[in-house]
């Protein structure tokens, strides 16, 4: 499959919203239970882009958006200013074909260029072997599991926390 990765634009909203809605309604990778509409998704994208972070889409050879990913500041407190959190969602019929990996790899590169020193992945469900494996393959390591942190589809769901240094990581202090 030929992929094209690029920054998200307003015309991508229907595809992004549909991809995420599927994950909200059928999966435990996100703990949202009601899919947001296009207006809400547009606000989320704008917030990420206003923070000078990346919200990217993956297109197939026909120009169809088949996945998206983004990174944003991990937390709002200033001490976290060099730590980003990534998220990635791929159309269900495309999963396992390298789209998510390509998106996260691009987000790592963009995060490093932006000056972040750590990237965190907060993965819903310890049974989410696809996302956990994807992150492991790109140099993330598991740093914790929050047992039974969420309740979705009538069952307790864990949260897996993974982390990857970016650039110099913690070896040096960043220029402020």
N, C-alpha and C positions, 0 to 999 in steps of 0.2 A: 504494500500500500504506500502510495506517495502522500506525504504529509506536508502541509504548509502551516507553520506556526506564525501567528501575528497578534498584535494587540486587538482586543475586542473593540468593536464599534457599535453604535446604536442598532444597526441593522441585524446584529447577532442576537438581540434580545429574545426573539421567539425561540430560537434553538437552545440558547443557554437556559431559558426558563423551562423548556420542555425536558431537557436533560436532567436538570436538578429536580423537577417535579417527580420524575420517575424514581429517582433515588430516595426522595422524601417518602413517597408512597409505598415503596417496595423494599427498601434497604435499611440497614442500621449503620451505614457509614456516616450519616448525618442524624442528629437527634431531633431535627425539626420534624413535626408531625403534620403540618399544614403547608403545602407548597406556596411560596410567595408568588405574587403576580409579577408581570413585566415592570410595573411601576416600582415595586420594591426592589427587584433585581437591578433595575437601572440605577437606583439610589445606592445600592451596594457597590456596583461597579464604579460609580462616580466617587464614592468615598475612598475606595482603594486607589484609584487613579489620582485623586487630589492629594493623597499622601505620598505621591511619587513612587508608588509601587506598581506592580504589573498585574494585569488581568489579561490573559492570553487565551486565544482559541486555537484549536487544531482543525484544519479543513482537509477533506480528502481531495482527490484529484479532480472532482467535479465542482469543488468550491463549497461543498456541504459541511457545515460545522458539526463535528462528531465528538468534540470534547472541549473542555475548558479547564483552566487552572489559574490560580492567582496566589500571590503572597501579599501579606499586609503586616503591619506592626503586630507583634505578638500580644502586647498589652499596651495600654495608654500611658502608664507611668513612665517618667523619663528614664529611669534606670534600665528599662527594657529597649531603649532606642536603637540598639544594635542587634536586636533579635526579631526575626520575622517568623511568621507561621504560613505554611503553604496549605492549599486545598486543591484537589483535582477531582473532576467528574467526567466520565466518558459515557457516551451513549451505550446502552446495555448490549446491543448486538455487536458492538465493536470491542468490548472489553477483552483484554488478554492479547491484543495485537500490537502493543508497544506505544499506543497513543498516550496513555497516562505517563509512561516513562519519558517519552519525548517532551511532554509538557513540563514535568517536574525538573528534568535536566535543564530546560530553558529557564525555568524560574530560579534555579540555583545560580545560573550564570548571571541573570538579571539582578538577583539579590546581592551577589558579590559586587557587581558593578555599582550598585546603589550604596554600598558601604556596610551592609549588614555583616555580622560576624558569626551568627548562629541562625539556623533554620530549624523550626520545630514543626513536627507533624503531630496533630492530635487526631487519632484515628478511631472512629466509632467502631466498636465490636472487636474483641480479641480474636474472633473467628473470621475477620476480614483479611484472609491470607493474601489476596491480590494486592491490596494497598500496602500491607506490611512488607510483602516480598518486593514490591516495586521500590519502596523506600530503602530497604536493606541493600538492594542492588545498586543504589546510587550513593551509598556511603553513610546512610543514616544508621544509628544504632538505637535499640530499644532502651529507654531510660526509666520506664515505669509503666505500671498498669494500675488504673483506678478501677478497682473491682466494683461491679454492680453500681456504677455511677449514674446510669440512665435506665429508664423504663420505656421500652418501645415494643409494640406488638405483643403486649402482655407478658413480657419477660425482661429480666434484668440484663443490662448490656454493659460490658466493660468499656473503658477508654484506654487505648494504647498510646503512650507518649514516646515519640522518637525524636532524635536530635542529630544534626549534622553541622560541623563547623563550616563556615564559609571563609574563603581567603585565609588570612592568618589566624582565624578563630581567636582563641584566648591566648595565643603565644605572645602577642604584643598588644599594647593599648592603641586604640584607634585615635586618629587625629580628630579632634572635635570640630 
